[in-house]
């Protein structure tokens, strides 16, 4: 027997005014795609009605009456389905705001205004406009501020190894500036003493090979004691430097100004902050290439312990007691002891100042990193460097603030949400002569905190390999 035809629902006539074709039989074979317009409301411009003369019909059933089809611009909707129409409009609005095209009657997100080409802070020529990297990723406003800050700082003397050599402290800066300046005056002498440190390796080897020779023992002890006095001087200077850094952080991150405004208004303190980082990286580079430091101090502690057991008075015991020797041993056991001290000081500063947003500290560090990177990767600025030491200064400061940022920020400097352009910074380092930046690359490899996290991209990891 022949199956009964499938009837249309009386309460809901078809959208196109046509009866749906049967699910089986001869009528289904002749139905084309143009006849299936039930779901045409999801497509744009689906307001055209198919030709009724060519539409199929079932035998014995009259065609349904034609109904007016409401249309909207670029969409097809039914009066009974207002929620679908709203969803369609929201979809088109989002699509239009993303592509810039939009639909009729729907607002389109305006493009960001271009940078001013005249007035204060505007680039005088197209060659000085920010590179495209400044506009990528998050923190665009911060990086534009860093660009303006770099232009202002680079307007001063460029021959000197400082961000702003001519920056003079204001009345509000003088108190902290004078305190930090007393510490920085001794920094060059510390570096000279460390550079001339030769150690007592020969005397120590002779004393170990001939333990029964009292003259060799006394000679080795006499050579080690003054060297340990130098090591004590280096350690005490690290404590002074830590106090100076915390004072600068308090001044550069305090309210009501933003960190970028602080760096623009208080350039003398920003210069001192950069000089501290410059000294720190130079000190650690010299320490890593001088293994005699740890050998001398280890021999001093062993000999001092043996003298104490034998009740032999030691002339150097009053200079470095046991408690101080323990702290010094931990200090020199680090590959980069001075950088470790500053990282711990910055982390302690953030944890102690709960009322101060952590973004104030991280934005200050990321802004300084962006300033150094812009100055190094922009040919117009780089061409003004008449002293190669200025390039080394900017590279060390950039690496120093990256390491501090990585220790302070919860997700570190290598995550995608970081405000530091790590790929750009590493590229700047890679563009330098390998011998001059190998120590800085090693500092990023081995003294950062989040480099090996899962959030770090494989491209950054491969760049540092």
C-alpha positions as CSV (number, residue, x, y, z in Angstrom):
1,X,0.0,0.0,0.0
2,X,1.1,3.6,-0.7
3,X,2.2,5.5,2.4
4,X,0.2,8.5,3.5
5,X,1.7,11.9,2.8
6,X,3.2,14.0,5.6
7,X,1.0,17.0,6.4
8,X,2.2,20.5,7.5
9,X,1.6,21.7,11.0
10,X,-1.5,24.0,10.9
11,X,-0.4,26.2,13.7
12,X,3.0,27.1,12.1
13,X,2.9,27.6,8.4
14,X,6.2,27.1,6.5
15,X,8.4,30.2,6.3
16,X,8.5,30.2,2.5
17,X,4.8,29.6,2.1
18,X,5.4,26.2,0.7
19,X,4.4,22.8,2.1
20,X,7.4,20.7,3.0
21,X,8.1,17.9,0.6
22,X,7.4,14.4,1.8
23,X,10.2,12.4,3.4
24,X,9.8,9.6,0.9
25,X,8.3,9.1,-2.6
26,X,8.6,10.8,-5.9
27,X,8.1,14.3,-4.5
28,X,11.3,14.3,-2.5
29,X,13.5,13.6,-5.5
30,X,12.5,16.8,-7.3
31,X,13.0,19.1,-4.3
32,X,16.0,21.4,-4.6
33,X,18.0,23.4,-2.0
34,X,16.2,26.6,-2.9
35,X,13.0,25.1,-1.6
36,X,14.4,24.5,1.9
37,X,14.2,28.0,3.4
38,X,13.1,27.1,6.9
39,X,16.5,28.0,8.4
40,X,17.2,30.8,6.0
41,X,17.0,33.3,8.8
42,X,20.5,32.4,9.8
43,X,21.9,33.6,6.5
44,X,22.4,37.2,5.4
45,X,20.2,38.6,2.7
46,X,17.7,35.6,2.8
47,X,14.7,37.8,2.1
48,X,14.1,36.5,-1.4
49,X,11.0,34.3,-1.8
50,X,11.4,31.3,-4.1
51,X,9.2,31.0,-7.2
52,X,5.9,29.4,-6.2
53,X,5.3,28.3,-9.8
54,X,8.2,25.9,-9.6
55,X,7.4,24.8,-6.1
56,X,6.3,21.2,-5.6
57,X,2.9,20.4,-4.0
58,X,1.3,17.3,-2.6
59,X,-1.7,15.8,-4.4
60,X,-5.0,16.7,-2.9
61,X,-3.6,19.4,-0.6
62,X,-3.8,23.1,-1.6
63,X,-0.8,25.3,-1.1
64,X,-0.7,27.3,2.0
65,X,-1.5,31.0,1.7
66,X,1.4,33.4,1.3
67,X,2.5,35.2,4.4
68,X,4.4,38.5,4.6
69,X,8.0,37.9,5.5
70,X,9.5,40.5,7.8
71,X,13.1,41.4,6.9
72,X,15.9,43.3,8.6
73,X,19.0,44.6,6.9
74,X,21.4,41.8,6.4
75,X,19.3,39.2,8.3
76,X,16.1,37.2,8.2
77,X,13.9,37.1,11.3
78,X,10.5,36.0,12.4
79,X,8.2,38.1,14.6
80,X,7.6,35.2,16.9
81,X,11.4,34.7,17.5
82,X,12.6,38.1,18.8
83,X,15.4,36.4,20.8
84,X,16.8,35.0,17.6
85,X,16.7,38.4,16.1
86,X,18.5,40.0,19.1
87,X,21.2,37.3,19.0
88,X,21.6,37.9,15.2
89,X,22.0,41.7,15.8
90,X,24.5,41.1,18.6
91,X,26.5,38.7,16.4
92,X,26.6,41.2,13.6
93,X,27.6,44.0,16.0
94,X,30.5,42.0,17.3
95,X,31.5,41.0,13.7
96,X,31.3,44.5,12.5
97,X,33.3,45.9,15.4
98,X,36.0,43.3,14.8
99,X,36.2,43.8,11.0
100,X,35.4,47.5,10.9
101,X,32.5,46.9,8.5
102,X,29.4,46.6,10.7
103,X,25.8,46.5,9.7
104,X,23.2,49.2,9.1
105,X,22.1,50.9,12.2
106,X,24.7,49.1,14.4
107,X,27.5,51.0,16.1
108,X,31.0,50.3,14.9
109,X,34.0,50.6,17.3
110,X,36.0,53.6,16.2
111,X,39.7,53.1,15.4
112,X,42.3,54.4,17.9
113,X,43.3,57.9,17.3
114,X,46.7,58.3,15.6
115,X,49.7,59.7,17.5
116,X,50.1,63.5,17.3
117,X,52.6,64.7,14.7
118,X,53.0,68.1,16.2
119,X,53.2,69.6,19.7
120,X,55.0,68.3,22.8
121,X,55.9,64.7,22.7
122,X,55.2,64.2,19.0
123,X,57.9,62.7,16.7
124,X,59.4,65.4,14.5
125,X,59.7,63.1,11.6
126,X,58.3,59.7,10.4
127,X,61.7,58.1,11.1
128,X,61.2,58.7,14.9
129,X,57.7,57.2,15.1
130,X,57.5,54.2,17.5
131,X,58.3,50.9,16.0
132,X,55.4,48.5,15.4
133,X,56.4,46.4,18.4
134,X,55.3,49.2,20.7
135,X,51.7,48.8,19.5
136,X,51.5,45.0,19.8
137,X,50.2,43.1,22.8
138,X,49.1,44.5,26.1
139,X,50.3,47.6,27.9
140,X,50.2,49.8,24.8
141,X,49.7,53.0,26.8
142,X,52.6,52.1,29.1
143,X,54.9,51.4,26.1
144,X,53.9,54.7,24.4
145,X,54.8,56.5,27.7
146,X,58.1,54.6,27.7
147,X,58.7,55.9,24.1
148,X,58.0,59.5,25.1
149,X,60.2,59.0,28.2
150,X,63.0,57.6,26.0
151,X,62.8,60.7,23.7
152,X,63.0,63.0,26.7
153,X,65.9,61.2,28.3
154,X,67.8,60.8,25.1
155,X,67.6,64.5,24.6
156,X,70.3,65.0,27.1
157,X,74.0,64.2,26.8
158,X,74.5,60.8,25.2
159,X,78.2,60.4,25.6
160,X,77.9,59.6,29.3
161,X,77.0,56.1,30.5
162,X,73.8,57.2,32.2
163,X,70.2,57.5,31.2
164,X,70.2,61.2,32.1
165,X,73.6,62.6,32.9
166,X,72.4,66.2,33.3
167,X,69.4,65.3,35.5
168,X,69.5,67.3,38.7
169,X,67.4,66.5,41.8
170,X,64.5,68.6,42.7
171,X,63.8,69.8,46.2
172,X,61.5,66.8,46.9
173,X,64.2,64.4,45.6
174,X,67.3,65.8,47.4
175,X,66.9,63.8,50.7
176,X,66.8,60.4,49.0
177,X,69.2,61.5,46.3
178,X,71.9,62.5,48.8
179,X,71.6,59.2,50.7
180,X,71.9,57.1,47.6
181,X,74.7,59.3,46.2
182,X,76.9,58.5,49.3
183,X,76.6,54.8,48.5
184,X,77.2,55.2,44.8
185,X,80.4,57.2,45.4
186,X,82.0,54.0,46.8
187,X,80.7,51.8,44.0
188,X,83.6,52.4,41.6
189,X,86.2,51.7,44.3
190,X,84.5,48.4,45.0
191,X,84.7,47.4,41.4
192,X,88.3,48.3,41.2
193,X,89.1,46.2,44.3
194,X,87.2,43.3,42.9
195,X,88.9,43.6,39.5
196,X,92.4,43.6,41.1
197,X,91.5,40.6,43.4
198,X,94.0,37.9,42.7
199,X,93.6,35.5,45.6
200,X,96.0,33.4,47.6
201,X,95.8,30.2,45.6
202,X,99.6,29.6,45.5
203,X,100.0,30.0,49.3
204,X,97.0,27.9,50.0
205,X,98.2,25.0,47.8
206,X,101.6,25.1,49.5
207,X,100.1,25.0,52.9
208,X,97.8,22.1,52.1
209,X,100.7,20.1,50.5
210,X,102.9,20.6,53.5
211,X,100.7,20.5,56.6
212,X,103.6,20.1,59.0
213,X,105.5,23.2,57.8
214,X,104.5,25.9,60.2
215,X,106.1,28.7,58.1
216,X,103.9,27.8,55.1
217,X,100.8,27.7,57.3
218,X,101.6,31.1,58.7
219,X,102.3,32.5,55.2
220,X,99.0,31.2,53.8
221,X,97.1,32.6,56.8
222,X,98.8,36.0,56.5
223,X,97.9,36.1,52.8
224,X,94.2,35.1,53.3
225,X,93.4,37.4,56.2
226,X,93.6,40.7,54.3
227,X,91.7,39.2,51.4
228,X,88.9,38.2,53.7
229,X,88.8,41.8,54.9
230,X,88.1,42.8,51.3
231,X,85.4,40.2,51.0
232,X,83.8,41.6,54.2
233,X,83.9,45.1,52.6
234,X,82.1,43.8,49.5
235,X,79.4,42.1,51.6
236,X,78.8,45.2,53.8
237,X,78.5,47.3,50.6
238,X,75.8,44.9,49.4
239,X,73.8,45.7,52.5
240,X,74.2,49.4,52.0
241,X,73.1,49.0,48.4
242,X,70.0,47.1,49.4
243,X,68.9,49.9,51.7
244,X,69.5,52.5,48.9
245,X,67.5,50.4,46.4
246,X,64.5,50.2,48.8
247,X,64.6,53.9,49.3
248,X,64.5,54.6,45.6
249,X,61.7,52.1,45.1
250,X,59.7,53.9,47.7
251,X,60.2,57.2,46.0
252,X,59.5,56.0,42.4
253,X,56.4,54.0,43.3
254,X,54.6,56.2,45.8
255,X,51.2,57.8,45.2
256,X,49.6,59.9,43.8
257,X,51.8,59.8,40.6
258,X,52.0,56.8,38.3
259,X,55.4,55.1,37.9
260,X,55.7,56.6,34.4
261,X,55.1,60.1,35.8
262,X,57.6,59.4,38.5
263,X,60.3,58.5,36.0
264,X,59.5,61.6,33.9
265,X,59.4,64.0,36.9
266,X,62.2,62.4,39.0
267,X,64.9,61.6,36.5
268,X,67.7,62.1,39.0
269,X,66.4,59.2,41.1
270,X,65.7,57.1,37.9
271,X,69.4,57.7,37.0
272,X,70.5,56.5,40.4
273,X,68.3,53.4,40.1
274,X,69.9,52.6,36.7
275,X,73.4,53.1,38.1
276,X,72.7,50.6,40.9
277,X,71.6,48.0,38.4
278,X,74.7,48.8,36.2
279,X,77.0,48.3,39.2
280,X,75.2,45.1,40.2
281,X,75.6,43.4,36.8
282,X,79.3,44.5,36.6
283,X,80.0,43.2,40.1
284,X,78.4,39.8,39.4
285,X,80.3,39.5,36.0
286,X,83.6,40.0,37.8
287,X,82.7,37.6,40.6
288,X,81.7,34.8,38.3
289,X,85.0,34.9,36.5
290,X,87.1,34.8,39.8
291,X,86.9,31.5,41.5
292,X,89.6,32.5,44.0
293,X,87.0,34.4,46.1
294,X,85.2,31.2,47.3
295,X,88.5,29.3,47.6
296,X,90.0,31.9,49.8
297,X,87.0,32.2,52.1
298,X,86.6,28.5,52.4
299,X,90.3,28.1,53.5
300,X,89.8,30.9,56.0
301,X,86.8,29.3,57.6
302,X,88.5,25.8,57.8
303,X,91.7,27.3,59.3
304,X,89.7,29.4,61.8
305,X,87.7,26.4,62.9
306,X,90.9,24.4,63.4
307,X,92.5,27.2,65.4
308,X,89.5,27.4,67.7
309,X,89.7,23.7,68.4
310,X,93.4,23.9,69.2
311,X,92.9,27.1,71.3
312,X,95.2,29.0,69.1
313,X,94.5,32.8,69.0
314,X,93.6,34.1,65.5
315,X,94.3,37.7,64.6
316,X,91.5,37.8,62.0
317,X,88.8,36.4,64.3
318,X,87.9,39.8,65.6
319,X,87.4,41.0,62.0
320,X,85.0,38.3,60.8
321,X,83.2,36.4,63.6
322,X,81.4,33.1,63.1
323,X,77.9,34.6,62.6
324,X,79.2,37.1,60.0
325,X,81.2,34.3,58.3
326,X,78.0,32.3,57.9
327,X,76.2,35.1,56.2
328,X,79.1,35.9,53.9
329,X,79.4,32.2,53.0
330,X,75.7,32.2,51.8
331,X,76.3,35.5,50.0
332,X,79.3,34.3,48.0
333,X,77.8,30.9,47.3
334,X,75.4,32.5,44.9
335,X,76.4,32.8,41.2
336,X,75.2,36.4,41.1
337,X,75.3,37.5,44.8
338,X,74.7,41.2,44.3
339,X,71.7,40.6,41.9
340,X,70.3,38.1,44.4
341,X,70.5,40.7,47.1
342,X,68.6,43.2,45.1
343,X,66.0,40.7,44.0
344,X,65.3,39.7,47.6
345,X,65.2,43.4,48.6
346,X,62.6,44.2,45.9
347,X,60.5,41.2,46.8
348,X,60.7,42.2,50.5
349,X,59.7,45.8,49.6
350,X,56.6,44.6,47.8
351,X,55.6,42.3,50.6
352,X,56.1,44.9,53.3
353,X,54.1,47.6,51.5
354,X,50.7,46.0,51.3
355,X,48.9,49.3,50.8
356,X,51.0,50.0,47.7
357,X,49.7,48.2,44.5
358,X,52.2,45.7,43.1
359,X,51.5,47.3,39.7
360,X,53.3,50.4,40.8
361,X,56.5,48.5,41.2
362,X,56.2,46.2,38.2
363,X,55.2,49.1,35.9
364,X,58.2,51.1,37.1
365,X,60.5,48.2,36.2
366,X,58.7,47.4,32.8
367,X,58.9,51.1,31.8
368,X,62.6,51.2,32.4
369,X,63.1,48.0,30.4
370,X,61.1,49.5,27.5
371,X,63.1,52.7,27.6
372,X,66.4,50.8,27.3
373,X,65.1,48.6,24.6
374,X,63.7,51.5,22.5
375,X,67.0,53.4,22.9
376,X,69.0,50.3,21.7
377,X,66.8,49.1,18.9
378,X,66.0,52.5,17.3
379,X,68.7,53.4,14.7
380,X,68.1,57.1,15.1
381,X,68.9,56.9,18.8
382,X,71.6,54.3,18.6
383,X,73.5,56.4,16.1
384,X,74.0,59.1,18.7
385,X,75.9,56.8,21.0
386,X,79.5,58.0,20.8
387,X,80.7,55.9,23.7
388,X,80.4,52.1,23.6
389,X,80.1,52.1,27.3
390,X,76.7,53.7,27.0
391,X,75.4,50.7,25.1
392,X,76.8,48.3,27.8
393,X,75.1,50.5,30.4
394,X,71.7,50.3,28.7
395,X,72.0,46.5,28.2
396,X,72.9,45.9,31.9
397,X,70.1,48.1,33.1
398,X,67.6,46.4,30.8
399,X,68.6,42.9,32.0
400,X,68.6,44.0,35.6
401,X,65.1,45.3,35.6
402,X,63.9,42.2,33.7
403,X,65.3,40.0,36.5
404,X,63.8,42.1,39.2
405,X,60.4,42.2,37.4
406,X,60.5,38.4,37.0
407,X,61.1,37.9,40.8
408,X,58.4,40.4,41.8
409,X,55.5,39.8,39.3
410,X,53.3,36.8,40.1
411,X,53.6,35.3,36.6
412,X,57.0,36.7,35.8
413,X,58.5,38.5,32.8
414,X,58.2,35.7,30.3
415,X,54.4,35.2,30.3
416,X,52.2,36.5,27.5
417,X,50.6,39.0,29.9
418,X,53.9,40.5,30.8
419,X,54.3,44.2,30.0
420,X,57.9,43.6,29.0
421,X,58.6,42.7,25.4
422,X,60.9,39.8,26.1
423,X,61.3,38.8,22.5
424,X,62.4,42.3,21.6
425,X,64.8,42.5,24.6
426,X,66.4,39.2,23.7
427,X,66.7,40.2,20.1
428,X,68.5,43.4,21.2
429,X,70.9,41.3,23.2
430,X,71.4,38.8,20.3
431,X,72.3,41.7,17.9
432,X,75.3,42.7,20.1
433,X,78.7,41.0,19.8
434,X,78.5,37.6,21.5
435,X,81.5,38.2,23.8
436,X,80.0,41.3,25.3
437,X,76.5,40.0,26.2
438,X,77.2,36.3,27.1
439,X,77.2,37.1,30.8
440,X,73.9,39.0,30.4
441,X,72.3,36.1,28.6
442,X,73.5,33.8,31.3
443,X,71.9,36.0,33.9
444,X,68.6,35.7,32.1
445,X,69.0,31.9,31.8
446,X,70.1,31.1,35.4
447,X,69.0,33.9,37.7
448,X,65.4,34.4,36.6
449,X,62.5,32.7,38.3
450,X,59.8,31.9,35.7
451,X,61.8,31.1,32.6
452,X,61.1,27.3,32.8
453,X,57.4,27.8,33.6
454,X,54.8,26.3,31.3
455,X,53.5,29.8,30.5
456,X,56.7,30.7,28.9
457,X,56.5,30.3,25.1
458,X,58.7,27.9,23.3
459,X,60.0,30.6,21.1
460,X,61.5,32.6,24.1
461,X,63.0,29.4,25.5
462,X,64.6,28.6,22.2
463,X,66.0,32.1,21.9
464,X,67.8,31.8,25.2
465,X,69.2,28.3,24.5
